[in-house]
């Protein structure tokens, strides 16, 4: 059973944008997942020490899990989760 993505089309901001207009925050909540390594339209910040993303869900939800999908190319090894 597929769970509902409550973040789809919600307001989103990021600490920076790498290469706008191709790496805009909007692409994090557009409900599309790129199946190729070099996806042009994706959410990507510039090189920063502590990048962040904020998604306003606009109401309260009981969240059971969060799925993050990283880049599929060789640069995908750069993600760090805390």
N, C-alpha and C positions, 0 to 999 in steps of 0.2 A: 504494500500500500504506500503510495506516495504522499508524503506530508505536505501540507500547504506552506508555501513560501510567503510568509507575512511581510517580507521586506520588498516584494516586487513593486516597483514604481513609486517607492516612498522617497521622501527627500533625503539626500545623502551629500555629505561634504567630506573632503580629504585634506590632509595637511598641505598637500601640494599636488600639482598635476604634471606628469611627465609627458611632453610632446602633445599638448592640446592641438586640435580637437580630438585626437585619436584615443587618448587615455583619460577620459573624463570620469568623474565619480558616477555619473548616471549609468555607466556600463556595469557597475557592480550590482545594480538592482533591476536590470532590464530583462531578466529571466532567460537570457541566452548564455549558453556555455560553449565556448570555442573548443572544438575538437582537434584543432591543429596547433602546432607549436608556436607559430608566429602570428597570433591573432592580432589584428590591427585595432579593433574596437574593444578595449578592455580598460579596467580601472588600474592605474599604475601611478605611484608617486615618484617624485625625483629621489635621488639618493639622499637619504636623511638618516640621522642617528636614531630618531624615534618617530617614524611615520605613524599616522593614525587615520582612521575612517570612522565617521559617525553616521548611522542610519536612524532617522526618526521614524519609529513604527507608528506613531500618531495615536496609539492607544495601548492599553496594557494587554499583555499576552502571557500565558504560561508557556515558557520556552523549554522544550525538552532537549533540544540539541541545536547546534549551529554547524553548518557545513561551509568550509572555506575551500575554494578551488584555486590552486596555485597555477602559476604559469607552467606550460608544458614543455617549454624549451630549456636549454641549459641554464638560463638565468633563474629558473624556478628553485634552484638550490639555495637562493638567498633568503627565503622566508624564515623568520624567527617568530615563534609564538611564545608568549609568556602567560 
